[in-house]
């Protein structure tokens, strides 16, 4: 199983994982061809070549994602995956 598949499977677990890190999210989003930019502070914009984009703040100080962030990331992945 590829790293992409392992991370996605882990992110989709129910209940949501309580230890999914920001770095793992960035790795996964890059695997789905999202580019991230940070203009200032901790606010990041993830943009896909299809034009889909969403913003998210990096969690501090732990770097562990909150449930709503996991939901937003999964929505983005599902959106670009079904529109291929």
Sine and cosine of phi, psi and omega as CSV:
sin_phi,cos_phi,sin_psi,cos_psi,sin_omega,cos_omega
0.00,0.00,0.71,-0.71,-0.04,-1.00
-0.97,0.26,0.30,-0.96,0.03,-1.00
-0.86,0.50,-0.64,0.77,0.03,-1.00
-0.85,0.52,-0.74,0.68,-0.02,-1.00
-0.91,0.42,-0.66,0.75,0.00,-1.00
-0.90,0.44,-0.70,0.71,0.00,-1.00
-0.91,0.41,-0.68,0.73,-0.01,-1.00
-0.90,0.43,-0.68,0.73,0.03,-1.00
-0.87,0.49,-0.68,0.74,0.01,-1.00
-0.91,0.41,-0.64,0.77,0.00,-1.00
-0.92,0.40,-0.54,0.84,-0.04,-1.00
-0.99,0.13,-0.10,0.99,-0.05,-1.00
-0.84,0.54,0.56,-0.83,0.09,-1.00
-0.86,-0.50,0.83,-0.56,-0.02,1.00
-0.94,0.35,0.30,-0.95,-0.03,-1.00
-0.83,0.55,0.61,-0.79,0.00,-1.00
-0.91,0.42,0.60,-0.80,0.00,-1.00
-0.98,-0.19,0.17,0.99,-0.03,-1.00
-0.70,-0.71,0.37,0.93,0.02,-1.00
-0.98,0.18,0.85,-0.53,-0.13,-0.99
-1.00,-0.03,0.31,-0.95,0.07,-1.00
-0.86,0.52,-0.69,0.72,-0.02,-1.00
-0.89,0.46,-0.62,0.79,0.06,-1.00
-0.92,0.40,-0.62,0.78,0.05,-1.00
-0.88,0.47,-0.74,0.68,-0.01,-1.00
-0.87,0.49,-0.68,0.73,0.04,-1.00
-0.85,0.52,-0.73,0.68,-0.02,-1.00
-0.91,0.41,-0.69,0.72,-0.01,-1.00
-0.90,0.43,-0.60,0.80,0.06,-1.00
-0.90,0.43,-0.59,0.81,0.03,-1.00
-0.90,0.44,-0.48,0.88,0.04,-1.00
-1.00,-0.08,0.30,0.95,0.11,-0.99
0.92,0.38,0.53,0.85,0.16,-0.99
-1.00,-0.03,0.58,-0.81,0.13,-0.99
-0.93,-0.36,0.67,-0.74,0.01,-1.00
-0.94,-0.34,0.61,-0.79,0.07,-1.00
-0.73,-0.68,0.51,-0.86,0.04,-1.00
-0.76,-0.65,0.94,-0.34,-0.02,-1.00
-0.98,0.19,-0.60,0.80,0.03,-1.00
-0.25,-0.97,0.46,-0.89,0.06,-1.00
0.87,0.49,-0.73,-0.69,-0.06,-1.00
-0.92,-0.40,0.21,0.98,-0.01,-1.00
-1.00,0.01,0.87,-0.50,-0.02,-1.00
-0.93,-0.37,0.53,-0.85,0.11,-0.99
-0.89,-0.45,0.81,-0.59,0.07,-1.00
-0.97,-0.24,0.79,-0.61,-0.04,-1.00
-0.75,-0.66,0.72,-0.70,0.03,-1.00
-0.98,-0.20,0.43,-0.90,-0.01,-1.00
-0.88,0.47,-0.35,0.94,0.04,-1.00
-0.96,0.26,-0.19,0.98,-0.02,-1.00
0.97,-0.25,-0.20,0.98,0.02,-1.00
-0.94,0.34,0.73,-0.69,0.05,-1.00
-0.55,-0.84,0.43,-0.90,0.06,-1.00
-0.46,-0.89,0.43,-0.90,-0.02,-1.00
-0.95,-0.31,0.45,-0.89,0.01,-1.00
-0.40,-0.92,0.61,-0.79,0.06,-1.00
-1.00,-0.05,0.68,-0.73,0.05,-1.00
-0.94,0.33,0.72,-0.70,-0.02,-1.00
-0.97,0.22,0.66,-0.75,0.00,-1.00
-0.81,-0.59,0.46,-0.89,-0.20,0.98
-1.00,0.05,-0.16,0.99,-0.14,-0.99
-0.96,0.29,-0.53,0.85,-0.07,-1.00
0.98,0.18,0.15,0.99,0.01,-1.00
-1.00,-0.03,0.74,-0.67,-0.03,-1.00
-0.95,0.33,0.53,-0.85,0.10,-0.99
-1.00,-0.02,0.28,-0.96,-0.08,-1.00
-0.84,0.54,-0.68,0.73,-0.03,-1.00
-0.90,0.43,-0.50,0.86,0.04,-1.00
-0.95,0.33,-0.61,0.79,0.05,-1.00
-0.90,0.44,-0.69,0.73,0.02,-1.00
-0.88,0.48,-0.71,0.71,0.01,-1.00
-0.89,0.46,-0.68,0.73,0.00,-1.00
-0.90,0.44,-0.69,0.72,0.02,-1.00
-0.91,0.42,-0.62,0.79,0.06,-1.00
-0.87,0.49,-0.68,0.74,0.01,-1.00
-0.90,0.43,-0.71,0.71,0.00,-1.00
-0.89,0.45,-0.71,0.70,0.01,-1.00
-0.88,0.47,-0.65,0.76,-0.01,-1.00
-0.89,0.45,-0.74,0.67,-0.04,-1.00
-0.97,0.26,-0.45,0.89,0.01,-1.00
-0.95,0.31,-0.63,0.78,-0.03,-1.00
-0.98,0.18,-0.30,0.95,-0.01,-1.00
-0.99,-0.13,0.28,0.96,0.03,-1.00
-0.99,0.15,0.00,0.00,0.00,0.00
